[in-house]
């Protein structure tokens, strides 16, 4: 959320363990501690979905 400097349009890698499994873009800020992200089309391999415990790593310059 906005408490952590998150803004709409920011892009993040989706990390699972040591692997980058996809990318998401922040669509909206719900509250100071909550945001909604959209999966970037084509960034996830077939059959892969975000899971609890995945981490978001900001892409520099996004």
PyMOL Python script that loads the backbone (N, CA, C, O; Angstrom):
from pymol import cmd

cmd.read_pdbstr("""\
ATOM      1  N   UNK A   1       0.795  -1.193   0.000  1.00  0.00           N
ATOM      2  CA  UNK A   1       0.000   0.000   0.000  1.00  0.00           C
ATOM      3  C   UNK A   1       0.840   1.260   0.000  1.00  0.00           C
ATOM      4  O   UNK A   1       2.066   1.209  -0.089  1.00  0.00           O
ATOM      5  N   UNK A   2       0.173   2.373   0.099  1.00  0.00           N
ATOM      6  CA  UNK A   2       0.850   3.665   0.032  1.00  0.00           C
ATOM      7  C   UNK A   2       1.808   3.887   1.199  1.00  0.00           C
ATOM      8  O   UNK A   2       2.745   4.675   1.073  1.00  0.00           O
ATOM      9  N   UNK A   3       1.598   3.211   2.335  1.00  0.00           N
ATOM     10  CA  UNK A   3       2.522   3.323   3.470  1.00  0.00           C
ATOM     11  C   UNK A   3       3.932   2.885   3.088  1.00  0.00           C
ATOM     12  O   UNK A   3       4.905   3.339   3.690  1.00  0.00           O
ATOM     13  N   UNK A   4       4.050   2.011   2.095  1.00  0.00           N
ATOM     14  CA  UNK A   4       5.354   1.491   1.671  1.00  0.00           C
ATOM     15  C   UNK A   4       5.822   2.138   0.371  1.00  0.00           C
ATOM     16  O   UNK A   4       6.756   1.651  -0.266  1.00  0.00           O
ATOM     17  N   UNK A   5       5.178   3.227  -0.020  1.00  0.00           N
ATOM     18  CA  UNK A   5       5.585   3.945  -1.215  1.00  0.00           C
ATOM     19  C   UNK A   5       5.097   3.322  -2.511  1.00  0.00           C
ATOM     20  O   UNK A   5       5.594   3.660  -3.585  1.00  0.00           O
ATOM     21  N   UNK A   6       4.126   2.411  -2.423  1.00  0.00           N
ATOM     22  CA  UNK A   6       3.582   1.753  -3.607  1.00  0.00           C
ATOM     23  C   UNK A   6       2.614   2.707  -4.304  1.00  0.00           C
ATOM     24  O   UNK A   6       1.793   3.356  -3.654  1.00  0.00           O
ATOM     25  N   UNK A   7       2.718   2.786  -5.634  1.00  0.00           N
ATOM     26  CA  UNK A   7       1.798   3.605  -6.418  1.00  0.00           C
ATOM     27  C   UNK A   7       1.280   2.796  -7.604  1.00  0.00           C
ATOM     28  O   UNK A   7       1.915   1.835  -8.040  1.00  0.00           O
ATOM     29  N   UNK A   8       0.138   3.190  -8.111  1.00  0.00           N
ATOM     30  CA  UNK A   8      -0.437   2.524  -9.282  1.00  0.00           C
ATOM     31  C   UNK A   8       0.555   2.579 -10.433  1.00  0.00           C
ATOM     32  O   UNK A   8       1.219   3.594 -10.645  1.00  0.00           O
ATOM     33  N   UNK A   9       0.650   1.478 -11.177  1.00  0.00           N
ATOM     34  CA  UNK A   9       1.534   1.405 -12.329  1.00  0.00           C
ATOM     35  C   UNK A   9       2.904   0.828 -12.045  1.00  0.00           C
ATOM     36  O   UNK A   9       3.630   0.486 -12.979  1.00  0.00           O
ATOM     37  N   UNK A  10       3.283   0.708 -10.765  1.00  0.00           N
ATOM     38  CA  UNK A  10       4.583   0.106 -10.448  1.00  0.00           C
ATOM     39  C   UNK A  10       4.578  -1.359 -10.879  1.00  0.00           C
ATOM     40  O   UNK A  10       3.547  -2.028 -10.814  1.00  0.00           O
ATOM     41  N   UNK A  11       5.739  -1.854 -11.322  1.00  0.00           N
ATOM     42  CA  UNK A  11       5.866  -3.222 -11.800  1.00  0.00           C
ATOM     43  C   UNK A  11       6.805  -3.999 -10.885  1.00  0.00           C
ATOM     44  O   UNK A  11       7.832  -3.487 -10.442  1.00  0.00           O
ATOM     45  N   UNK A  12       6.427  -5.257 -10.611  1.00  0.00           N
ATOM     46  CA  UNK A  12       7.202  -6.113  -9.720  1.00  0.00           C
ATOM     47  C   UNK A  12       7.400  -7.489 -10.342  1.00  0.00           C
ATOM     48  O   UNK A  12       6.527  -8.003 -11.041  1.00  0.00           O
ATOM     49  N   UNK A  13       8.575  -8.078 -10.072  1.00  0.00           N
ATOM     50  CA  UNK A  13       8.777  -9.491 -10.372  1.00  0.00           C
ATOM     51  C   UNK A  13       8.113 -10.296  -9.271  1.00  0.00           C
ATOM     52  O   UNK A  13       8.101  -9.881  -8.112  1.00  0.00           O
ATOM     53  N   UNK A  14       7.566 -11.434  -9.628  1.00  0.00           N
ATOM     54  CA  UNK A  14       6.960 -12.362  -8.680  1.00  0.00           C
ATOM     55  C   UNK A  14       7.980 -13.467  -8.443  1.00  0.00           C
ATOM     56  O   UNK A  14       8.293 -14.233  -9.354  1.00  0.00           O
ATOM     57  N   UNK A  15       8.502 -13.551  -7.210  1.00  0.00           N
ATOM     58  CA  UNK A  15       9.555 -14.511  -6.887  1.00  0.00           C
ATOM     59  C   UNK A  15       9.010 -15.637  -6.026  1.00  0.00           C
ATOM     60  O   UNK A  15       8.288 -15.407  -5.056  1.00  0.00           O
ATOM     61  N   UNK A  16       9.365 -16.843  -6.392  1.00  0.00           N
ATOM     62  CA  UNK A  16       9.025 -18.039  -5.620  1.00  0.00           C
ATOM     63  C   UNK A  16      10.336 -18.753  -5.328  1.00  0.00           C
ATOM     64  O   UNK A  16      10.985 -19.291  -6.225  1.00  0.00           O
ATOM     65  N   UNK A  17      10.714 -18.745  -4.044  1.00  0.00           N
ATOM     66  CA  UNK A  17      12.032 -19.287  -3.701  1.00  0.00           C
ATOM     67  C   UNK A  17      13.095 -18.409  -4.344  1.00  0.00           C
ATOM     68  O   UNK A  17      13.129 -17.200  -4.113  1.00  0.00           O
ATOM     69  N   UNK A  18      13.959 -19.010  -5.147  1.00  0.00           N
ATOM     70  CA  UNK A  18      15.003 -18.232  -5.820  1.00  0.00           C
ATOM     71  C   UNK A  18      14.667 -17.948  -7.282  1.00  0.00           C
ATOM     72  O   UNK A  18      15.478 -17.360  -7.998  1.00  0.00           O
ATOM     73  N   UNK A  19      13.472 -18.360  -7.737  1.00  0.00           N
ATOM     74  CA  UNK A  19      13.101 -18.205  -9.148  1.00  0.00           C
ATOM     75  C   UNK A  19      12.091 -17.078  -9.352  1.00  0.00           C
ATOM     76  O   UNK A  19      11.169 -16.904  -8.555  1.00  0.00           O
ATOM     77  N   UNK A  20      12.276 -16.321 -10.422  1.00  0.00           N
ATOM     78  CA  UNK A  20      11.283 -15.338 -10.848  1.00  0.00           C
ATOM     79  C   UNK A  20      10.276 -16.085 -11.714  1.00  0.00           C
ATOM     80  O   UNK A  20      10.638 -16.654 -12.743  1.00  0.00           O
ATOM     81  N   UNK A  21       9.001 -16.081 -11.293  1.00  0.00           N
ATOM     82  CA  UNK A  21       7.989 -16.867 -12.009  1.00  0.00           C
ATOM     83  C   UNK A  21       7.014 -16.009 -12.814  1.00  0.00           C
ATOM     84  O   UNK A  21       6.173 -16.550 -13.533  1.00  0.00           O
ATOM     85  N   UNK A  22       7.110 -14.685 -12.707  1.00  0.00           N
ATOM     86  CA  UNK A  22       6.213 -13.827 -13.465  1.00  0.00           C
ATOM     87  C   UNK A  22       6.375 -12.376 -13.065  1.00  0.00           C
ATOM     88  O   UNK A  22       7.282 -12.018 -12.314  1.00  0.00           O
ATOM     89  N   UNK A  23       5.478 -11.544 -13.581  1.00  0.00           N
ATOM     90  CA  UNK A  23       5.487 -10.123 -13.265  1.00  0.00           C
ATOM     91  C   UNK A  23       4.063  -9.641 -13.031  1.00  0.00           C
ATOM     92  O   UNK A  23       3.109 -10.144 -13.624  1.00  0.00           O
ATOM     93  N   UNK A  24       3.944  -8.642 -12.142  1.00  0.00           N
ATOM     94  CA  UNK A  24       2.656  -8.013 -11.869  1.00  0.00           C
ATOM     95  C   UNK A  24       2.816  -6.501 -11.916  1.00  0.00           C
ATOM     96  O   UNK A  24       3.914  -5.969 -11.751  1.00  0.00           O
ATOM     97  N   UNK A  25       1.691  -5.817 -12.147  1.00  0.00           N
ATOM     98  CA  UNK A  25       1.664  -4.353 -12.151  1.00  0.00           C
ATOM     99  C   UNK A  25       0.583  -3.913 -11.169  1.00  0.00           C
ATOM    100  O   UNK A  25      -0.528  -4.442 -11.181  1.00  0.00           O
ATOM    101  N   UNK A  26       0.914  -2.948 -10.322  1.00  0.00           N
ATOM    102  CA  UNK A  26      -0.052  -2.437  -9.352  1.00  0.00           C
ATOM    103  C   UNK A  26      -1.157  -1.698 -10.103  1.00  0.00           C
ATOM    104  O   UNK A  26      -0.897  -0.759 -10.855  1.00  0.00           O
ATOM    105  N   UNK A  27      -2.393  -2.142  -9.883  1.00  0.00           N
ATOM    106  CA  UNK A  27      -3.541  -1.532 -10.541  1.00  0.00           C
ATOM    107  C   UNK A  27      -4.188  -0.457  -9.698  1.00  0.00           C
ATOM    108  O   UNK A  27      -4.597   0.584 -10.212  1.00  0.00           O
ATOM    109  N   UNK A  28      -4.281  -0.709  -8.384  1.00  0.00           N
ATOM    110  CA  UNK A  28      -4.908   0.284  -7.511  1.00  0.00           C
ATOM    111  C   UNK A  28      -4.442   0.091  -6.078  1.00  0.00           C
ATOM    112  O   UNK A  28      -4.023  -0.993  -5.673  1.00  0.00           O
ATOM    113  N   UNK A  29      -4.529   1.178  -5.329  1.00  0.00           N
ATOM    114  CA  UNK A  29      -4.210   1.174  -3.904  1.00  0.00           C
ATOM    115  C   UNK A  29      -5.541   1.134  -3.169  1.00  0.00           C
ATOM    116  O   UNK A  29      -6.373   2.026  -3.336  1.00  0.00           O
ATOM    117  N   UNK A  30      -5.744   0.099  -2.355  1.00  0.00           N
ATOM    118  CA  UNK A  30      -7.001  -0.068  -1.624  1.00  0.00           C
ATOM    119  C   UNK A  30      -6.965   0.712  -0.315  1.00  0.00           C
ATOM    120  O   UNK A  30      -7.888   1.467  -0.006  1.00  0.00           O
ATOM    121  N   UNK A  31      -5.903   0.527   0.444  1.00  0.00           N
ATOM    122  CA  UNK A  31      -5.704   1.200   1.727  1.00  0.00           C
ATOM    123  C   UNK A  31      -4.221   1.498   1.864  1.00  0.00           C
ATOM    124  O   UNK A  31      -3.427   1.162   0.985  1.00  0.00           O
ATOM    125  N   UNK A  32      -3.856   2.124   2.957  1.00  0.00           N
ATOM    126  CA  UNK A  32      -2.449   2.442   3.183  1.00  0.00           C
ATOM    127  C   UNK A  32      -1.583   1.186   3.241  1.00  0.00           C
ATOM    128  O   UNK A  32      -0.378   1.250   2.998  1.00  0.00           O
ATOM    129  N   UNK A  33      -2.195   0.043   3.562  1.00  0.00           N
ATOM    130  CA  UNK A  33      -1.424  -1.200   3.682  1.00  0.00           C
ATOM    131  C   UNK A  33      -1.826  -2.258   2.664  1.00  0.00           C
ATOM    132  O   UNK A  33      -1.363  -3.396   2.754  1.00  0.00           O
ATOM    133  N   UNK A  34      -2.680  -1.913   1.692  1.00  0.00           N
ATOM    134  CA  UNK A  34      -3.155  -2.906   0.722  1.00  0.00           C
ATOM    135  C   UNK A  34      -3.186  -2.339  -0.690  1.00  0.00           C
ATOM    136  O   UNK A  34      -3.595  -1.200  -0.917  1.00  0.00           O
ATOM    137  N   UNK A  35      -2.740  -3.173  -1.637  1.00  0.00           N
ATOM    138  CA  UNK A  35      -2.775  -2.822  -3.059  1.00  0.00           C
ATOM    139  C   UNK A  35      -3.318  -4.005  -3.838  1.00  0.00           C
ATOM    140  O   UNK A  35      -3.311  -5.138  -3.358  1.00  0.00           O
ATOM    141  N   UNK A  36      -3.789  -3.728  -5.050  1.00  0.00           N
ATOM    142  CA  UNK A  36      -4.233  -4.783  -5.960  1.00  0.00           C
ATOM    143  C   UNK A  36      -3.287  -4.773  -7.152  1.00  0.00           C
ATOM    144  O   UNK A  36      -3.028  -3.726  -7.745  1.00  0.00           O
ATOM    145  N   UNK A  37      -2.771  -5.958  -7.498  1.00  0.00           N
ATOM    146  CA  UNK A  37      -1.862  -6.083  -8.638  1.00  0.00           C
ATOM    147  C   UNK A  37      -2.491  -6.975  -9.698  1.00  0.00           C
ATOM    148  O   UNK A  37      -3.213  -7.921  -9.386  1.00  0.00           O
ATOM    149  N   UNK A  38      -2.206  -6.658 -10.951  1.00  0.00           N
ATOM    150  CA  UNK A  38      -2.665  -7.453 -12.084  1.00  0.00           C
ATOM    151  C   UNK A  38      -1.477  -8.199 -12.672  1.00  0.00           C
ATOM    152  O   UNK A  38      -0.388  -7.639 -12.801  1.00  0.00           O
ATOM    153  N   UNK A  39      -1.684  -9.458 -13.026  1.00  0.00           N
ATOM    154  CA  UNK A  39      -0.637 -10.244 -13.663  1.00  0.00           C
ATOM    155  C   UNK A  39      -0.405  -9.682 -15.061  1.00  0.00           C
ATOM    156  O   UNK A  39      -1.361  -9.426 -15.794  1.00  0.00           O
ATOM    157  N   UNK A  40       0.845  -9.489 -15.432  1.00  0.00           N
ATOM    158  CA  UNK A  40       1.182  -9.007 -16.766  1.00  0.00           C
ATOM    159  C   UNK A  40       1.051 -10.177 -17.736  1.00  0.00           C
ATOM    160  O   UNK A  40       1.688 -11.217 -17.570  1.00  0.00           O
ATOM    161  N   UNK A  41       0.217  -9.987 -18.746  1.00  0.00           N
ATOM    162  CA  UNK A  41      -0.080 -11.052 -19.716  1.00  0.00           C
ATOM    163  C   UNK A  41       1.203 -11.640 -20.295  1.00  0.00           C
ATOM    164  O   UNK A  41       2.109 -10.916 -20.708  1.00  0.00           O
ATOM    165  N   UNK A  42       1.254 -12.967 -20.315  1.00  0.00           N
ATOM    166  CA  UNK A  42       2.389 -13.674 -20.885  1.00  0.00           C
ATOM    167  C   UNK A  42       3.587 -13.809 -19.973  1.00  0.00           C
ATOM    168  O   UNK A  42       4.586 -14.415 -20.360  1.00  0.00           O
ATOM    169  N   UNK A  43       3.516 -13.254 -18.756  1.00  0.00           N
ATOM    170  CA  UNK A  43       4.689 -13.307 -17.875  1.00  0.00           C
ATOM    171  C   UNK A  43       4.749 -14.576 -17.031  1.00  0.00           C
ATOM    172  O   UNK A  43       5.813 -14.916 -16.514  1.00  0.00           O
ATOM    173  N   UNK A  44       3.632 -15.281 -16.882  1.00  0.00           N
ATOM    174  CA  UNK A  44       3.613 -16.525 -16.111  1.00  0.00           C
ATOM    175  C   UNK A  44       3.628 -17.719 -17.059  1.00  0.00           C
ATOM    176  O   UNK A  44       2.882 -17.738 -18.038  1.00  0.00           O
ATOM    177  N   UNK A  45       4.468 -18.716 -16.780  1.00  0.00           N
ATOM    178  CA  UNK A  45       4.424 -19.935 -17.597  1.00  0.00           C
ATOM    179  C   UNK A  45       3.058 -20.615 -17.474  1.00  0.00           C
ATOM    180  O   UNK A  45       2.366 -20.445 -16.470  1.00  0.00           O
ATOM    181  N   UNK A  46       2.680 -21.372 -18.480  1.00  0.00           N
ATOM    182  CA  UNK A  46       1.409 -22.099 -18.474  1.00  0.00           C
ATOM    183  C   UNK A  46       1.336 -22.971 -17.224  1.00  0.00           C
ATOM    184  O   UNK A  46       2.278 -23.699 -16.912  1.00  0.00           O
ATOM    185  N   UNK A  47       0.211 -22.894 -16.510  1.00  0.00           N
ATOM    186  CA  UNK A  47      -0.010 -23.707 -15.323  1.00  0.00           C
ATOM    187  C   UNK A  47       0.499 -23.106 -14.029  1.00  0.00           C
ATOM    188  O   UNK A  47       0.248 -23.659 -12.957  1.00  0.00           O
ATOM    189  N   UNK A  48       1.208 -21.986 -14.098  1.00  0.00           N
ATOM    190  CA  UNK A  48       1.736 -21.333 -12.895  1.00  0.00           C
ATOM    191  C   UNK A  48       0.766 -20.244 -12.466  1.00  0.00           C
ATOM    192  O   UNK A  48       0.324 -19.439 -13.285  1.00  0.00           O
ATOM    193  N   UNK A  49       0.439 -20.222 -11.182  1.00  0.00           N
ATOM    194  CA  UNK A  49      -0.405 -19.178 -10.613  1.00  0.00           C
ATOM    195  C   UNK A  49       0.271 -18.629  -9.365  1.00  0.00           C
ATOM    196  O   UNK A  49       1.034 -19.348  -8.719  1.00  0.00           O
ATOM    197  N   UNK A  50       0.009 -17.370  -9.008  1.00  0.00           N
ATOM    198  CA  UNK A  50       0.574 -16.833  -7.770  1.00  0.00           C
ATOM    199  C   UNK A  50       0.115 -17.662  -6.571  1.00  0.00           C
ATOM    200  O   UNK A  50      -1.017 -18.145  -6.528  1.00  0.00           O
ATOM    201  N   UNK A  51       1.012 -17.815  -5.602  1.00  0.00           N
ATOM    202  CA  UNK A  51       0.712 -18.584  -4.394  1.00  0.00           C
ATOM    203  C   UNK A  51       1.063 -17.777  -3.154  1.00  0.00           C
ATOM    204  O   UNK A  51       1.901 -16.877  -3.189  1.00  0.00           O
ATOM    205  N   UNK A  52       0.403 -18.122  -2.065  1.00  0.00           N
ATOM    206  CA  UNK A  52       0.750 -17.523  -0.782  1.00  0.00           C
ATOM    207  C   UNK A  52       2.224 -17.788  -0.521  1.00  0.00           C
ATOM    208  O   UNK A  52       2.708 -18.902  -0.719  1.00  0.00           O
ATOM    209  N   UNK A  53       2.923 -16.771  -0.079  1.00  0.00           N
ATOM    210  CA  UNK A  53       4.349 -16.909   0.197  1.00  0.00           C
ATOM    211  C   UNK A  53       5.234 -16.380  -0.923  1.00  0.00           C
ATOM    212  O   UNK A  53       6.423 -16.144  -0.705  1.00  0.00           O
ATOM    213  N   UNK A  54       4.673 -16.186  -2.131  1.00  0.00           N
ATOM    214  CA  UNK A  54       5.446 -15.563  -3.208  1.00  0.00           C
ATOM    215  C   UNK A  54       5.815 -14.149  -2.765  1.00  0.00           C
ATOM    216  O   UNK A  54       5.075 -13.514  -2.014  1.00  0.00           O
ATOM    217  N   UNK A  55       6.942 -13.670  -3.227  1.00  0.00           N
ATOM    218  CA  UNK A  55       7.398 -12.329  -2.871  1.00  0.00           C
ATOM    219  C   UNK A  55       7.392 -11.433  -4.097  1.00  0.00           C
ATOM    220  O   UNK A  55       7.567 -11.900  -5.223  1.00  0.00           O
ATOM    221  N   UNK A  56       7.188 -10.139  -3.869  1.00  0.00           N
ATOM    222  CA  UNK A  56       7.249  -9.156  -4.945  1.00  0.00           C
ATOM    223  C   UNK A  56       8.552  -8.385  -4.826  1.00  0.00           C
ATOM    224  O   UNK A  56       8.897  -7.880  -3.758  1.00  0.00           O
ATOM    225  N   UNK A  57       9.269  -8.303  -5.937  1.00  0.00           N
ATOM    226  CA  UNK A  57      10.538  -7.591  -5.994  1.00  0.00           C
ATOM    227  C   UNK A  57      10.380  -6.467  -7.011  1.00  0.00           C
ATOM    228  O   UNK A  57      10.137  -6.723  -8.190  1.00  0.00           O
ATOM    229  N   UNK A  58      10.519  -5.219  -6.557  1.00  0.00           N
ATOM    230  CA  UNK A  58      10.303  -4.091  -7.468  1.00  0.00           C
ATOM    231  C   UNK A  58      11.309  -4.113  -8.604  1.00  0.00           C
ATOM    232  O   UNK A  58      12.501  -4.339  -8.394  1.00  0.00           O
ATOM    233  N   UNK A  59      10.813  -3.876  -9.807  1.00  0.00           N
ATOM    234  CA  UNK A  59      11.673  -3.749 -10.974  1.00  0.00           C
ATOM    235  C   UNK A  59      12.171  -2.312 -11.004  1.00  0.00           C
ATOM    236  O   UNK A  59      11.368  -1.380 -11.032  1.00  0.00           O
ATOM    237  N   UNK A  60      13.475  -2.124 -10.999  1.00  0.00           N
ATOM    238  CA  UNK A  60      14.074  -0.797 -10.964  1.00  0.00           C
ATOM    239  C   UNK A  60      13.571   0.055 -12.119  1.00  0.00           C
ATOM    240  O   UNK A  60      13.546  -0.382 -13.269  1.00  0.00           O
ATOM    241  N   UNK A  61      13.173   1.267 -11.794  1.00  0.00           N
ATOM    242  CA  UNK A  61      12.711   2.201 -12.809  1.00  0.00           C
ATOM    243  C   UNK A  61      11.234   2.104 -13.114  1.00  0.00           C
ATOM    244  O   UNK A  61      10.736   2.818 -13.984  1.00  0.00           O
ATOM    245  N   UNK A  62      10.510   1.222 -12.405  1.00  0.00           N
ATOM    246  CA  UNK A  62       9.072   1.091 -12.698  1.00  0.00           C
ATOM    247  C   UNK A  62       8.258   2.056 -11.869  1.00  0.00           C
ATOM    248  O   UNK A  62       7.033   2.087 -11.983  1.00  0.00           O
TER     249      UNK A  62
END
""", "prot")
cmd.dss("prot")
cmd.show_as("cartoon", "prot")
cmd.util.cbc("prot")
cmd.orient("prot")
